């Protein structure tokens, strides 16, 4: 469960995406995990950050393990 952006929700999307990607990479490396499948569950702004993060070059090596992306209450196409 990501915690890196909980206190910094007023940063830019780019900065929050970088922090999320770094948190994922840190978790995978420090836990010495053999990744089989990765699923993402997000709510609101978190889903926008997930969508941005999964497109980053740092996570390309894991893209074949992506299984599920569940998004809840997200303005995927924007808001009025």
C-alpha positions in Angstrom: 0.0 0.0 0.0 1.6 3.2 -1.2 2.1 5.9 1.4 4.6 8.2 -0.3 2.2 10.8 -1.5 -0.3 10.9 1.4 1.1 14.2 2.8 2.1 15.8 -0.5 -1.0 15.9 -2.6 -0.4 19.4 -3.7 2.8 18.5 -5.6 2.7 18.3 -9.4 1.5 15.1 -11.1 5.0 14.6 -12.4 6.6 14.8 -8.9 4.0 12.5 -7.4 4.4 10.0 -10.2 8.2 9.9 -9.7 7.7 9.4 -6.0 5.2 6.5 -6.6 7.5 4.8 -9.1 10.5 5.2 -6.7 8.4 3.7 -3.9 7.4 0.7 -6.1 11.0 0.1 -7.2 12.3 0.5 -3.6 9.7 -2.1 -2.4 10.6 -4.6 -5.1 14.3 -4.3 -4.4 14.3 -4.2 -0.6 11.9 -7.1 -0.3 13.9 -9.1 -2.9 10.6 -10.2 -4.5 10.2 -12.5 -7.4 7.4 -10.7 -9.1 4.7 -12.9 -10.6 1.8 -10.6 -11.0 1.2 -7.0 -10.1 -2.3 -5.5 -9.5 -3.1 -1.9 -8.9 -6.1 -0.6 -6.9 -6.6 3.1 -6.7 -9.1 5.8 -5.7 -9.4 9.3 -7.1 -6.1 11.0 -7.6 -4.3 7.8 -6.9 -5.6 6.2 -10.1 -4.3 9.1 -12.2 -0.9 8.6 -10.6 -1.1 4.8 -11.3 -1.9 5.4 -14.9 1.0 7.8 -15.2 3.4 5.5 -13.3 2.7 2.3 -15.4 3.8 4.2 -18.5 7.2 5.1 -17.0 10.4 3.5 -18.4 11.4 2.4 -14.9 8.4 0.0 -14.8 8.7 -1.4 -18.3 10.4 -4.5 -17.1 7.4 -5.3 -15.0 4.7 -4.5 -17.6 4.3 -8.2 -18.5 3.4 -8.9 -14.9 0.6 -6.3 -14.7 -2.7 -8.1 -14.1 -5.4 -5.8 -12.8 -6.0 -2.1 -12.6 -9.1 -1.3 -10.5 -10.0 2.3 -10.4 -12.6 3.8 -8.1 -14.2 7.3 -8.3 -11.7 8.6 -10.9 -12.3 11.4 -13.4 -10.5 9.5 -16.2 -11.8 11.9 -18.9 -11.6 15.0 -16.8 -14.1 17.1 -14.9 -16.3 20.0 -15.9 
